[in-house]
């Protein structure tokens, strides 16, 4: 089933505000279904992120907002001896990802933490790569999160954010509630205002979907900075 169609069925009854709240922080009885459907919708975005990360053997990588952790196994295979870490704002997502990735965690290749990305529980200069997918919309004060990203990045490390364009997001009614939407130039301005230098952007055109009775082709930006 089309993941976006399933999402509409899943949220039939809740208001757009409730939909937005679950996407910001999956919790309660809806958390498992929300995580599963977002996996289906976001796979191509993960593939775009991995290319942009330029992964090499032995790097330390942090994902902010990893959901139920489906993609850590694939990420671990992108290079040898990667040291993977994850931080998520949702306790339910951390619990599900921990269960799903028990072998990776037991091997020491993956560690997961629960908490907000504007107060990360990591030491300075911990990571070669930091990335997030469909997260920056929910940063009410992006500067506080970007300062933390800068703090935990090693010198020369990169930050990659994957985000759907504002023009695509505006076709989804729930994004009117609690989402800050960006086009490429908007996010570049935010990055530069907080000490990051954009180094490359890739535009991803996803497959056509139908949402709220209209068909369109979502576009996403894979934006890397140093």
PADRENBA-798222 format. One line per field, with one value per residue (C-alpha): y, x, z. Coordinates in Angstrom, 3 decimals, decimal comma, always signed. Each point is the difference from the previous one (the first is absolute). Layout:
BEGIN
py [Y ...]
px [X ...]
pz [Z ...]
This chain:
BEGIN
py [+0,000 +3,499 +1,219 +3,411 -1,562 -2,236 +3,052 +1,711 -3,083 -0,319 +3,524 -0,027 +1,607 +1,902 +3,621 +1,341 +1,440 -3,480 -1,404 +2,669 -0,693 -3,723 +0,671 +2,395 -2,505 -3,434 -1,175 -2,116 -2,696 +1,671 +0,006 -3,410 +0,573 +3,503 -1,324 -2,785 +2,266 +2,610 -2,723 -0,688 +3,687 +0,844 -2,832 +2,011 +2,874 -2,279 -1,202 +3,611 +0,790 -2,908 +1,210 +3,508 -1,212 -1,281 -2,781 -1,556 -2,848 +0,660 +3,275 +0,968 +0,880 +1,503 -0,046 +2,443 -1,183 -3,620 -1,136 -3,720 -0,635 -2,066 +1,432 -0,454 -3,426 +1,406 +2,947 -2,346 -1,626 +3,255 -0,292 -2,205 +0,424 +2,982 +1,134 +0,865 +2,076 +1,180 +2,631 +0,234 +2,240 -2,790 -2,583 -2,427 +0,272 -0,651 -3,083 -1,370 +0,718 -1,662 -3,135 -0,014 +0,482 -2,229 -1,718 +3,225 +1,427 -3,165 +0,063 +3,559 +1,357 +2,015 +2,007 +1,764 +2,860 +1,701 +3,774 +3,312 +1,113 +3,435 -1,701 -3,012 -2,505 -0,261 +1,357 +2,753 -1,063 -3,497 -0,533 +0,141 +0,156 +1,217 -0,334 +0,242 -0,713 +1,906 +1,492 +3,669 +1,024 -0,610 +2,124 +3,020 +1,666 -1,517 +1,865 -1,916 -3,318 +1,096 +1,186 -3,498 -1,569 +2,191 -0,923 -3,770 +0,065 -0,645 +2,625 -0,584 -1,988 +0,534 +0,506 -1,247 +0,914 -1,568 +1,985 +0,157 +3,342 +2,513 -0,238 -3,768 +0,225 +2,565 -2,619 -2,027 +1,741 -1,125 +1,926 +3,221 -0,958 +0,224 -0,420 +2,587 -0,523 +0,847 +0,327 -0,404 +3,688 +0,193 -2,851 +1,296 +3,328 -1,806 -1,999 +3,036 +1,982 -2,656 -0,522 -2,762 +0,183 -1,881 -2,269 -1,798 -0,610 -2,823 +0,214 -3,248 -0,438 -2,693 -2,110 +1,602 -0,252 +0,913 +1,991 +1,657 -0,682 +1,510 -1,704 +1,474 -0,943 +0,937 +1,476 -0,240 +1,734 -1,814 +2,868 -0,461 +2,617 +0,352]
px [+0,000 +1,220 +1,501 -1,617 -3,420 +0,526 +0,958 -3,251 -1,969 +2,011 -0,857 -3,627 -1,725 +2,889 +0,335 +2,872 +1,400 +0,075 +1,664 +2,691 +0,610 +0,511 +2,446 +1,956 +0,187 -1,595 -1,449 -2,700 -1,928 +0,585 +3,789 +0,650 -2,232 +1,366 +3,570 -0,792 -1,716 +2,735 +2,507 -1,841 -0,266 +3,620 +2,070 +1,065 +0,993 +2,303 +1,621 +0,601 +1,478 +2,451 +1,416 +0,456 +1,669 +3,037 +0,499 +3,425 +1,237 +0,082 -1,931 -2,202 -3,531 -2,947 -3,594 -2,381 -3,615 +0,430 -3,606 -0,314 +3,524 -0,791 +2,870 +2,921 +0,767 +0,249 +2,033 +2,478 +0,704 +0,939 +3,619 +2,077 +0,187 -2,344 -0,762 -3,694 -1,933 -3,584 -1,926 -3,790 -2,482 -2,595 +0,401 -2,177 +2,214 +3,126 -1,604 -1,063 +3,367 +1,804 -2,077 +0,421 +3,778 +0,919 +2,841 +1,616 -0,193 +1,406 +2,930 +0,873 -0,620 -3,069 -1,039 -3,343 -1,000 -3,265 -0,059 -0,364 +2,518 +0,439 +1,484 +1,898 +1,487 +3,278 +3,499 +1,453 +1,475 -1,506 -1,129 +1,359 -3,501 -3,317 -3,202 -3,754 -2,978 -3,294 +1,017 +0,909 -3,654 -0,499 +2,911 -1,882 +3,352 +2,331 +2,977 -0,060 +0,079 +2,645 +2,261 -0,187 +0,662 +3,085 +1,144 -0,182 +1,553 +3,703 +2,064 -0,620 -3,162 -3,178 -3,671 -2,583 -3,681 -2,628 -3,214 -2,969 -0,408 -2,520 -1,942 -0,341 -0,815 -2,726 -1,982 -0,318 -2,592 +1,427 +3,218 -1,862 +0,376 +3,419 +2,101 +2,555 +0,336 +3,014 +1,170 +3,695 +0,887 -1,940 +1,925 +3,306 -0,688 -0,671 +3,211 +2,146 -1,558 +1,247 +3,508 -0,472 +1,130 -2,163 +2,136 -2,529 -3,675 -1,697 -3,632 -1,948 -3,212 -2,056 -2,672 -3,372 -2,444 -3,613 -0,763 -3,241 -1,467 +2,875 +2,873 +3,492 +3,678 +1,732 +3,463 +2,609 +3,327 +3,114 +2,100 +3,509 +2,024 +3,234]
pz [+0,000 -0,789 +3,316 -0,307 -0,612 +3,016 +2,047 -0,935 +0,993 +3,171 +1,022 -1,122 +2,937 +1,653 -0,967 -2,103 +3,226 +1,544 -3,129 +0,189 +3,688 -0,648 -2,828 +2,224 +2,865 -0,515 +3,281 +1,541 -1,826 -3,390 +0,213 -1,562 -3,015 -0,558 +0,019 -2,457 -2,491 +0,144 -0,837 -3,246 -0,869 +0,798 -1,493 -3,049 +2,277 +1,964 -3,193 -1,003 +3,402 -0,091 -3,314 +1,371 +3,199 -1,955 +2,540 +0,485 +2,118 +3,728 +0,088 +2,942 -1,160 +1,893 -1,237 +1,667 -0,071 -1,078 +0,528 +0,596 -1,268 -3,085 -2,032 +2,397 -1,448 -3,510 +1,242 +1,685 -3,364 -1,738 +1,200 +2,281 +3,782 +0,172 +3,535 -0,057 +2,508 +0,139 +1,934 +0,007 +1,814 +0,253 +2,764 -1,945 -3,071 +2,057 +1,530 -3,383 -1,622 +2,915 -0,441 -3,770 +0,082 +2,931 -1,872 -1,178 +3,512 +1,573 -2,437 +1,008 -3,499 +1,043 +3,039 +0,449 +2,273 +0,930 +0,130 -1,845 -2,578 +1,568 +3,101 -1,302 +2,467 -1,926 +0,520 -2,128 -3,357 +0,103 -3,614 -3,531 -1,473 +1,379 -2,014 +0,372 -2,244 +0,258 +3,332 -0,471 -0,484 +3,724 +1,224 +1,358 +0,708 -2,596 +1,396 +3,287 -1,877 -2,481 +2,805 +1,459 -3,393 -0,318 +3,510 -0,553 -3,493 -0,329 -1,845 -3,684 +0,671 -2,007 +0,782 -2,511 +0,280 -2,240 -0,247 -2,319 -1,702 +1,263 -3,267 +0,511 +3,710 -0,550 -1,923 +3,230 +2,224 +3,342 -0,654 +0,820 +3,664 +1,593 -3,161 -1,112 -3,734 -2,154 -3,552 -0,722 +0,402 +3,291 +1,615 -1,352 +1,734 +3,280 -0,337 -0,786 +2,860 +2,401 -1,279 -2,572 -3,614 -2,543 -2,182 -2,191 -0,667 -1,864 -1,080 +0,319 -1,958 +1,671 -1,621 -0,611 +2,880 +0,662 +3,129 +1,044 -3,439 -2,001 -1,806 +0,065 -0,042 +3,264 -0,175 +2,736 +0,586 +1,228 +1,345 +1,397 +1,876 +1,964]
